[in-house]
């Protein structure tokens, strides 16, 4: 069971960090360069830089941040009742 949980955490961190690094590097490089071939090249390079950073940060702080966001969501839900 422990191995399954660890694999699930790694997969979740990889998926989330990949999505966020692609989305954010794409948006910010698009704002800088506009739609062009240069933008696509810079975006690809940015993903290669952002993905390992985002994955590392998610592995270090992901559990704490998910716990914190759950607490905030719970408080907000109780406030709406």
N, CA, C and O of each residue as an XYZ file, in Angstrom:
324
protein
N       0.822     -1.196      0.000
C       0.000      0.000      0.000
C       0.862      1.254      0.000
O       0.546      2.233     -0.676
N       1.949      1.221      0.758
C       2.835      2.378      0.838
C       3.429      2.695     -0.528
O       3.542      3.862     -0.902
N       3.809      1.662     -1.273
C       4.376      1.872     -2.599
C       3.350      2.513     -3.533
O       3.691      3.409     -4.305
N       2.112      2.066     -3.468
C       1.045      2.640     -4.293
C       0.841      4.121     -3.963
O       0.689      4.944     -4.865
N       0.839      4.454     -2.686
C       0.668      5.855     -2.281
C       1.812      6.724     -2.785
O       1.608      7.855     -3.225
N       3.014      6.172     -2.711
C       4.182      6.937     -3.176
C       4.136      7.147     -4.690
O       4.432      8.238     -5.177
N       3.769      6.109     -5.428
C       3.647      6.238     -6.872
C       2.539      7.212     -7.252
O       2.676      7.979     -8.205
N       1.444      7.177     -6.504
C       0.348      8.102     -6.763
C       0.789      9.544     -6.511
O       0.429     10.440     -7.274
N       1.558      9.776     -5.461
C       2.061     11.124     -5.175
C       3.022     11.585     -6.261
O       2.939     12.727     -6.713
N       3.936     10.711     -6.687
C       4.871     11.064     -7.755
C       4.142     11.378     -9.058
O       4.458     12.356     -9.736
N       3.161     10.537     -9.403
C       2.406     10.766    -10.634
C       1.614     12.067    -10.551
O       1.573     12.830    -11.516
N       0.991     12.321     -9.416
C       0.244     13.561     -9.241
C       1.134     14.787     -9.331
O       0.762     15.788     -9.943
N       2.311     14.709     -8.720
C       3.260     15.818     -8.789
C       3.748     16.038    -10.204
O       3.895     17.180    -10.641
N       4.000     14.967    -10.920
C       4.469     15.089    -12.298
C       3.399     15.707    -13.203
O       3.692     16.598    -14.000
N       2.171     15.231    -13.074
C       1.086     15.760    -13.905
C       0.833     17.237    -13.597
O       0.717     18.051    -14.513
N       0.748     17.581    -12.323
C       0.470     18.969    -11.947
C       1.616     19.890    -12.362
O       1.376     20.963    -12.916
N       2.847     19.485    -12.103
C       3.982     20.341    -12.458
C       4.119     20.467    -13.972
O       4.476     21.538    -14.462
N       3.846     19.410    -14.719
C       3.908     19.491    -16.177
C       2.850     20.454    -16.708
O       3.141     21.304    -17.550
N       1.628     20.319    -16.213
C       0.564     21.218    -16.666
C       0.874     22.674    -16.327
O       0.764     23.551    -17.184
N       1.257     22.927    -15.087
C       1.510     24.311    -14.674
C       2.710     24.910    -15.392
O       2.665     26.078    -15.779
N       3.782     24.147    -15.581
C       4.948     24.697    -16.264
C       4.641     24.968    -17.729
O       5.099     25.973    -18.271
N       3.876     24.096    -18.386
C       3.509     24.341    -19.784
C       2.561     25.529    -19.901
O       2.747     26.391    -20.760
N       1.558     25.577    -19.050
C       0.572     26.647    -19.132
C       1.183     28.009    -18.819
O       1.007     28.959    -19.581
N       1.890     28.106    -17.718
C       2.421     29.410    -17.316
C       3.555     29.881    -18.214
O       3.609     31.058    -18.569
N       4.462     28.982    -18.587
C       5.531     29.419    -19.492
C       4.956     29.788    -20.851
O       5.459     30.699    -21.510
N       3.907     29.088    -21.278
C       3.264     29.428    -22.547
C       2.594     30.790    -22.512
O       2.741     31.582    -23.443
N       1.870     31.060    -21.459
C       1.169     32.345    -21.346
C       2.150     33.505    -21.257
O       2.009     34.495    -21.976
N       3.140     33.390    -20.383
C       4.052     34.519    -20.192
C       4.969     34.738    -21.390
O       5.290     35.880    -21.718
N       5.395     33.661    -22.047
C       6.205     33.863    -23.253
C       5.336     34.387    -24.398
O       5.824     35.152    -25.231
N       4.081     34.000    -24.458
C       3.161     34.544    -25.470
C       2.968     36.041    -25.271
O       2.954     36.800    -26.240
N       2.823     36.461    -24.039
C       2.689     37.888    -23.759
C       3.947     38.661    -24.170
O       3.861     39.809    -24.606
N       5.092     38.035    -24.030
C       6.362     38.697    -24.357
C       6.629     38.734    -25.863
O       7.053     39.762    -26.391
N       6.380     37.607    -26.563
C       6.784     37.491    -27.957
C       5.632     37.519    -28.955
O       5.869     37.718    -30.146
N       4.401     37.327    -28.509
C       3.287     37.200    -29.438
C       3.345     35.846    -30.131
O       4.289     35.080    -29.937
N       2.339     35.558    -30.934
C       2.296     34.277    -31.635
C       3.310     34.328    -32.782
O       3.130     35.066    -33.752
N       4.364     33.544    -32.658
C       5.414     33.512    -33.683
C       6.229     32.235    -33.504
O       6.062     31.509    -32.524
N       7.111     31.975    -34.465
C       8.001     30.823    -34.351
C       8.955     31.004    -33.181
O       9.300     30.039    -32.499
N       9.376     32.232    -32.952
C      10.261     32.506    -31.825
C       9.571     32.156    -30.512
O      10.182     31.586    -29.608
N       8.290     32.506    -30.420
C       7.528     32.171    -29.214
C       7.517     30.666    -28.971
O       7.717     30.219    -27.841
N       7.284     29.882    -30.022
C       7.260     28.424    -29.856
C       8.608     27.897    -29.386
O       8.663     27.010    -28.534
N       9.694     28.431    -29.931
C      11.022     27.993    -29.516
C      11.295     28.358    -28.054
O      11.786     27.540    -27.276
N      10.969     29.595    -27.700
C      11.184     30.048    -26.321
C      10.293     29.264    -25.361
O      10.724     28.911    -24.263
N       9.059     28.991    -25.768
C       8.145     28.227    -24.927
C       8.709     26.836    -24.657
O       8.695     26.369    -23.518
N       9.201     26.180    -25.693
C       9.790     24.855    -25.517
C      10.978     24.879    -24.560
O      11.112     24.003    -23.705
N      11.841     25.887    -24.708
C      12.979     26.008    -23.803
C      12.524     26.307    -22.376
O      13.098     25.795    -21.415
N      11.501     27.128    -22.247
C      10.992     27.482    -20.926
C      10.416     26.274    -20.203
O      10.579     26.134    -18.991
N       9.748     25.407    -20.942
C       9.185     24.199    -20.332
C      10.305     23.327    -19.771
O      10.184     22.778    -18.676
N      11.388     23.205    -20.525
C      12.513     22.377    -20.069
C      13.143     22.920    -18.789
O      13.688     22.161    -17.988
N      13.065     24.224    -18.605
C      13.591     24.831    -17.379
C      12.568     24.749    -16.255
O      12.908     24.420    -15.118
N      11.317     25.050    -16.577
C      10.278     25.156    -15.547
C       9.838     23.805    -14.983
O       9.511     23.713    -13.800
N       9.826     22.774    -15.794
C       9.297     21.484    -15.344
C      10.075     20.896    -14.168
O       9.449     20.528    -13.174
N      11.399     20.789    -14.223
C      12.081     20.231    -13.046
C      11.964     21.116    -11.806
O      11.926     20.616    -10.682
N      11.906     22.425    -12.017
C      11.739     23.325    -10.870
C      10.367     23.129    -10.246
O      10.245     22.995     -9.029
N       9.331     23.112    -11.086
C       7.967     22.937    -10.578
C       7.802     21.577     -9.911
O       7.146     21.477     -8.874
N       8.385     20.530    -10.488
C       8.278     19.196     -9.896
C       8.956     19.159     -8.529
O       8.411     18.608     -7.573
N      10.137     19.743     -8.445
C      10.865     19.765     -7.175
C      10.095     20.530     -6.103
O       9.998     20.085     -4.959
N       9.551     21.676     -6.477
C       8.776     22.472     -5.518
C       7.524     21.726     -5.064
O       7.161     21.772     -3.889
N       6.863     21.038     -6.000
C       5.669     20.277     -5.632
C       6.024     19.130     -4.702
O       5.273     18.837     -3.771
N       7.151     18.477     -4.936
C       7.564     17.383     -4.055
C       7.921     17.903     -2.662
O       7.678     17.220     -1.666
N       8.492     19.095     -2.586
C       8.889     19.640     -1.288
C       7.712     20.243     -0.522
O       7.581     20.023      0.682
N       6.860     20.996     -1.205
C       5.826     21.766     -0.520
C       4.399     21.330     -0.852
O       3.450     21.862     -0.276
N       4.231     20.389     -1.754
C       2.897     20.008     -2.225
C       1.970     19.515     -1.142
O       0.820     19.948     -1.065
N       2.449     18.616     -0.301
C       1.583     18.061      0.749
C       1.135     19.144      1.725
O      -0.033     19.192      2.112
N       2.056     20.006      2.120
C       1.706     21.088      3.045
C       0.708     22.052      2.415
O      -0.239     22.492      3.067
N       0.925     22.373      1.154
C       0.014     23.309      0.477
C      -1.366     22.696      0.264
O      -2.379     23.386      0.384
N      -1.410     21.399     -0.052
C      -2.715     20.742     -0.207
C      -3.466     20.701      1.129
O      -4.679     20.904      1.172
N      -2.736     20.438      2.215
C      -3.343     20.446      3.545
C      -3.873     21.838      3.878
O      -4.990     21.979      4.374
N      -3.072     22.860      3.604
C      -3.480     24.242      3.868
C      -4.704     24.621      3.032
O      -5.638     25.232      3.551
N      -4.708     24.269      1.756
C      -5.849     24.624      0.911
C      -7.113     23.892      1.341
O      -8.212     24.436      1.227
N      -6.968     22.655      1.838
C      -8.137     21.931      2.352
C      -8.708     22.644      3.567
O      -9.926     22.770      3.698
N      -7.837     23.114      4.460
C      -8.311     23.833      5.647
C      -9.020     25.131      5.257
O     -10.062     25.465      5.821
N      -8.460     25.852      4.305
C      -9.089     27.094      3.843
C     -10.448     26.800      3.209
O     -11.421     27.511      3.459
N     -10.512     25.751      2.388
C     -11.770     25.385      1.747
C     -12.807     24.958      2.780
O     -13.980     25.308      2.654
N     -12.394     24.207      3.799
C     -13.312     23.798      4.854
C     -13.873     25.006      5.611
O     -15.068     25.067      5.900
N     -12.998     25.964      5.929
C     -13.452     27.185      6.626
C     -14.414     27.976      5.756
O     -15.421     28.491      6.242
N     -14.104     28.071      4.478
C     -14.988     28.804      3.567
C     -16.338     28.111      3.443
O     -17.374     28.773      3.389
N     -16.331     26.793      3.399
C     -17.588     26.035      3.290
C     -18.437     26.226      4.551
O     -19.657     26.366      4.468
N     -17.782     26.231      5.718
C     -18.539     26.438      6.964
C     -19.103     27.868      7.031
O     -20.185     28.085      7.578
N     -18.379     28.821      6.483
C     -18.844     30.207      6.499
C     -20.085     30.384      5.627
O     -20.918     31.246      5.906
N     -20.216     29.582      4.581
C     -21.359     29.686      3.677
C     -22.596     29.002      4.232
O     -23.698     29.224      3.730
N     -22.438     28.182      5.248
C     -23.599     27.455      5.800
C     -24.468     28.297      6.661
O     -25.471     27.814      7.185
